[in-house]
Amino acid sequence: MEMALEGVKILDLTHVQAGPSCTQMLGFLGADVIKIEDIWGGDSTRKDLRHTDESDSFYFLIFNNNKRSLSLNLKADKGKEVFTGLIQWADVLTENFSLGMMDRLGFGWERLQEINPGLVYATIKGFGTYGPYSEYKGWEMVAQAVGGAMATTGFPDRPPVYLSPGVGDSGSGLHAAIGILAALRKRDATGKGEMVEVSMQDAVVNLMRMQITSTLGTDRSEERRGHRTWSGMPMVYPCAPGGPDDYVLLFPRGEMWDLLFAAIGREDLIGDPRFQDYSTLADHADEIEKIVSEWTTRHTKQEAMKLLAGAGVLAGATMNSRDLLNDPHLAEREMVVNVEDPVRGDYLMIGCPIKITGQDATVTRAPRYGEHNDEILTTILGHSAEEVSELREWNVIG
């Protein structure tokens, strides 16, 4: 079964989350991704947040499935020779180094075009390669702040809140993946490679479109509303047994209020004029919160979701990370999968969120550090086993 990106060859110089999330997604879809790491330990996330000293952290594993690993010294002349050969082989090169690093290594955009005119080069930076902020360092939290996400999250009487989803890092990675696919299509038509640039700030701003709409219309900044809607209605209700994550989100619209009242056994409220006009619902927000909470506190969040969503109401349990890994719906959709690893033992992993008819996006384990050095150098570049040994002795590969 041929995968959508089968035959696409990617050199992955990225690290941490923004770049690896991009290349992992392309690997899920069938691309051959070679993760190139330095010879001094590689991607820092192999050790960051590690739960055991004997193996790579889940921080690394969760962003580096479906890749091969090559440890290479890009500062050594022989390392540059090896890398040049790989550039000639590749369709795509991705990196999220600090601004100017590729030029300092001798592989800026002009040089890459000389080596391989058909190469697609994708770069992810905190603030891009130009503009007043381009010299500033970027990170997930910084991107959320300067992209507008934090200022609109939390409660109005408290400081802005950092979002737990990686909208800065993974959001940038997904934007980069889209750009790479577009550039590959153009390259296939013209034969000429393209440079794809994603700024983390730009990516978050793009994800903020809905929060910017009211500012476009009123010229007022979007406010933090906590767990309430634009109209002031509460969205989150407590559930049994009353733990910190035991809540259900409800967002009834129009006739859904009557469906909600029927589902919670308050048929007496169906058609009640207080709850029919969206513009005046907020006037009765406290009353609605009391009525609905009296019902939700007698049910678990999963029970509440099943009963209310099953009745046609917009509803969802506020699942924590353990809930997600044990969710039967996610398991059936292969969003939580088991990965076989003969070294560290099998473990659960997040799967591919993109489903394509006729394709099975199998999740393979993340590579161990330098695991494919010999394989890559002998099969792609044609080095002999003796030459590979010499490269290792010269500290060209790890």
SULSULUR-V474288 format. One record per pair of residues at least 12 apart in sequence whose C-alpha atoms are under 7 Angstrom apart, sorted by the first residue. I is the first residue (numbers start at 1). J is the second residue. D is the distance in whole Angstrom. If there is no record, write none. Layout:
i->I j->J d->D
i->I j->J d->D
This chain:
i->1 j->359 d->7
i->3 j->29 d->6
i->3 j->30 d->5
i->3 j->359 d->6
i->4 j->29 d->6
i->4 j->30 d->6
i->5 j->29 d->6
i->5 j->30 d->5
i->5 j->31 d->5
i->6 j->30 d->5
i->6 j->31 d->5
i->7 j->31 d->6
i->7 j->32 d->7
i->8 j->31 d->5
i->8 j->32 d->6
i->8 j->91 d->6
i->9 j->31 d->6
i->9 j->32 d->5
i->9 j->33 d->6
i->9 j->90 d->5
i->9 j->91 d->5
i->9 j->92 d->6
i->10 j->31 d->7
i->10 j->32 d->6
i->10 j->33 d->5
i->10 j->34 d->6
i->10 j->90 d->6
i->10 j->91 d->6
i->10 j->92 d->5
i->10 j->93 d->6
i->11 j->33 d->6
i->11 j->34 d->5
i->11 j->35 d->6
i->11 j->36 d->7
i->11 j->90 d->7
i->11 j->92 d->6
i->11 j->93 d->5
i->11 j->94 d->6
i->12 j->33 d->7
i->12 j->34 d->6
i->12 j->35 d->5
i->12 j->36 d->6
i->12 j->93 d->6
i->12 j->94 d->5
i->12 j->95 d->7
i->13 j->35 d->6
i->13 j->36 d->5
i->13 j->37 d->7
i->13 j->94 d->6
i->13 j->95 d->5
i->14 j->94 d->6
i->14 j->95 d->5
i->14 j->96 d->5
i->15 j->43 d->6
i->15 j->96 d->7
i->16 j->43 d->7
i->16 j->44 d->7
i->16 j->45 d->6
i->17 j->63 d->7
i->17 j->169 d->6
i->17 j->170 d->6
i->18 j->169 d->4
i->18 j->170 d->5
i->18 j->172 d->6
i->18 j->173 d->5
i->19 j->95 d->7
i->19 j->96 d->6
i->19 j->124 d->7
i->19 j->173 d->5
i->20 j->63 d->6
i->20 j->64 d->6
i->21 j->63 d->5
i->21 j->170 d->6
i->21 j->173 d->5
i->22 j->173 d->4
i->22 j->174 d->6
i->22 j->176 d->6
i->22 j->177 d->5
i->24 j->63 d->6
i->24 j->64 d->6
i->24 j->65 d->6
i->24 j->66 d->6
i->27 j->66 d->5
i->27 j->67 d->7
i->28 j->66 d->6
i->28 j->352 d->6
i->28 j->361 d->6
i->28 j->362 d->7
i->28 j->363 d->7
i->29 j->361 d->6
i->32 j->67 d->7
i->33 j->67 d->5
i->33 j->68 d->6
i->34 j->67 d->6
i->34 j->68 d->5
i->34 j->69 d->6
i->34 j->70 d->7
i->35 j->67 d->6
i->35 j->68 d->6
i->35 j->69 d->5
i->35 j->70 d->6
i->36 j->69 d->6
i->36 j->70 d->5
i->36 j->71 d->6
i->36 j->72 d->7
i->37 j->70 d->6
i->37 j->71 d->5
i->37 j->72 d->6
i->38 j->71 d->5
i->38 j->72 d->5
i->38 j->73 d->6
i->39 j->71 d->5
i->39 j->72 d->6
i->39 j->73 d->6
i->39 j->397 d->6
i->39 j->398 d->5
i->45 j->57 d->7
i->45 j->59 d->6
i->45 j->60 d->5
i->46 j->60 d->5
i->55 j->344 d->7
i->61 j->366 d->5
i->62 j->349 d->7
i->62 j->350 d->7
i->64 j->366 d->5
i->65 j->363 d->6
i->65 j->364 d->6
i->65 j->365 d->5
i->65 j->366 d->4
i->66 j->363 d->6
i->66 j->364 d->5
i->66 j->365 d->6
i->66 j->366 d->6
i->67 j->366 d->6
i->67 j->367 d->6
i->68 j->367 d->6
i->68 j->372 d->6
i->69 j->367 d->6
i->69 j->368 d->7
i->69 j->369 d->6
i->69 j->370 d->5
i->69 j->371 d->6
i->69 j->372 d->5
i->69 j->373 d->7
i->70 j->370 d->5
i->70 j->371 d->7
i->70 j->372 d->6
i->70 j->373 d->5
i->71 j->370 d->5
i->71 j->373 d->7
i->71 j->397 d->5
i->71 j->398 d->5
i->72 j->396 d->6
i->72 j->397 d->5
i->72 j->398 d->6
i->73 j->396 d->5
i->73 j->397 d->6
i->75 j->105 d->7
i->76 j->396 d->7
i->78 j->396 d->6
i->79 j->396 d->5
i->85 j->381 d->7
i->87 j->115 d->7
i->87 j->116 d->7
i->88 j->115 d->6
i->88 j->116 d->5
i->90 j->119 d->7
i->91 j->119 d->5
i->91 j->120 d->6
i->92 j->119 d->6
i->92 j->120 d->5
i->92 j->121 d->6
i->93 j->120 d->6
i->93 j->121 d->5
i->93 j->122 d->6
i->94 j->121 d->6
i->94 j->122 d->5
i->94 j->123 d->6
i->95 j->122 d->7
i->95 j->123 d->5
i->95 j->124 d->7
i->96 j->123 d->6
i->96 j->124 d->5
i->96 j->125 d->6
i->99 j->129 d->7
i->99 j->135 d->7
i->117 j->192 d->6
i->117 j->193 d->6
i->118 j->187 d->7
i->118 j->191 d->6
i->118 j->192 d->5
i->118 j->193 d->4
i->119 j->193 d->5
i->119 j->194 d->7
i->120 j->183 d->7
i->120 j->184 d->7
i->120 j->193 d->5
i->120 j->194 d->5
i->120 j->195 d->6
i->121 j->194 d->6
i->121 j->195 d->5
i->121 j->196 d->6
i->122 j->180 d->7
i->122 j->195 d->6
i->122 j->196 d->4
i->122 j->197 d->6
i->123 j->196 d->6
i->123 j->197 d->5
i->123 j->198 d->6
i->124 j->197 d->6
i->124 j->198 d->5
i->124 j->199 d->6
i->125 j->138 d->7
i->125 j->198 d->6
i->125 j->199 d->5
i->125 j->200 d->6
i->126 j->138 d->4
i->126 j->139 d->7
i->126 j->143 d->7
i->126 j->199 d->5
i->126 j->200 d->5
i->126 j->201 d->6
i->127 j->199 d->5
i->127 j->200 d->6
i->127 j->201 d->6
i->128 j->197 d->7
i->128 j->198 d->6
i->128 j->199 d->4
i->140 j->166 d->7
i->140 j->168 d->5
i->140 j->169 d->5
i->141 j->162 d->7
i->143 j->168 d->5
i->143 j->200 d->6
i->143 j->201 d->5
i->143 j->204 d->7
i->144 j->168 d->6
i->144 j->204 d->7
i->146 j->201 d->6
i->147 j->201 d->5
i->147 j->202 d->7
i->147 j->204 d->5
i->147 j->205 d->5
i->148 j->205 d->7
i->148 j->208 d->7
i->149 j->208 d->7
i->150 j->162 d->6
i->151 j->224 d->7
i->152 j->222 d->6
i->152 j->223 d->6
i->152 j->224 d->5
i->153 j->224 d->5
i->153 j->226 d->7
i->154 j->224 d->6
i->154 j->225 d->7
i->154 j->226 d->5
i->155 j->224 d->5
i->155 j->225 d->5
i->155 j->226 d->4
i->156 j->223 d->7
i->156 j->224 d->5
i->156 j->225 d->6
i->167 j->204 d->6
i->168 j->200 d->6
i->168 j->203 d->7
i->168 j->204 d->6
i->169 j->200 d->7
i->171 j->203 d->6
i->171 j->204 d->7
i->172 j->198 d->7
i->172 j->200 d->5
i->172 j->203 d->5
i->175 j->203 d->7
i->176 j->198 d->6
i->179 j->196 d->6
i->180 j->196 d->7
i->231 j->282 d->6
i->232 j->282 d->5
i->233 j->282 d->5
i->233 j->285 d->5
i->234 j->285 d->7
i->234 j->289 d->7
i->235 j->249 d->5
i->235 j->250 d->5
i->235 j->251 d->6
i->236 j->248 d->6
i->236 j->249 d->4
i->236 j->250 d->6
i->237 j->249 d->6
i->237 j->293 d->6
i->237 j->296 d->7
i->238 j->293 d->6
i->238 j->296 d->6
i->238 j->297 d->6
i->239 j->296 d->5
i->239 j->297 d->4
i->239 j->298 d->7
i->239 j->299 d->6
i->239 j->300 d->5
i->239 j->301 d->6
i->240 j->297 d->5
i->240 j->298 d->6
i->240 j->299 d->5
i->240 j->300 d->5
i->241 j->300 d->7
i->245 j->318 d->7
i->245 j->320 d->7
i->246 j->301 d->6
i->246 j->318 d->7
i->247 j->301 d->6
i->247 j->317 d->6
i->247 j->318 d->6
i->248 j->301 d->5
i->248 j->304 d->7
i->248 j->305 d->7
i->248 j->315 d->7
i->248 j->316 d->6
i->248 j->317 d->4
i->248 j->318 d->6
i->249 j->315 d->5
i->249 j->316 d->5
i->249 j->317 d->6
i->249 j->318 d->7
i->250 j->314 d->6
i->250 j->315 d->5
i->250 j->316 d->7
i->251 j->314 d->5
i->251 j->315 d->6
i->252 j->313 d->6
i->252 j->314 d->6
i->256 j->312 d->7
i->256 j->313 d->6
i->258 j->270 d->5
i->258 j->271 d->7
i->259 j->311 d->6
i->259 j->312 d->7
i->259 j->313 d->7
i->260 j->308 d->7
i->260 j->313 d->6
i->263 j->307 d->7
i->263 j->308 d->6
i->263 j->311 d->7
i->264 j->295 d->6
i->301 j->317 d->5
i->302 j->317 d->6
i->305 j->317 d->6
i->334 j->351 d->6
i->335 j->350 d->5
i->335 j->351 d->4
i->335 j->352 d->6
i->335 j->353 d->7
i->336 j->348 d->7
i->336 j->349 d->6
i->336 j->350 d->5
i->336 j->351 d->6
i->337 j->349 d->5
i->337 j->350 d->6
i->337 j->351 d->6
i->339 j->363 d->7
i->339 j->364 d->6
i->339 j->365 d->6
i->340 j->365 d->7
i->341 j->365 d->7
i->351 j->363 d->6
i->370 j->398 d->6
i->374 j->388 d->7
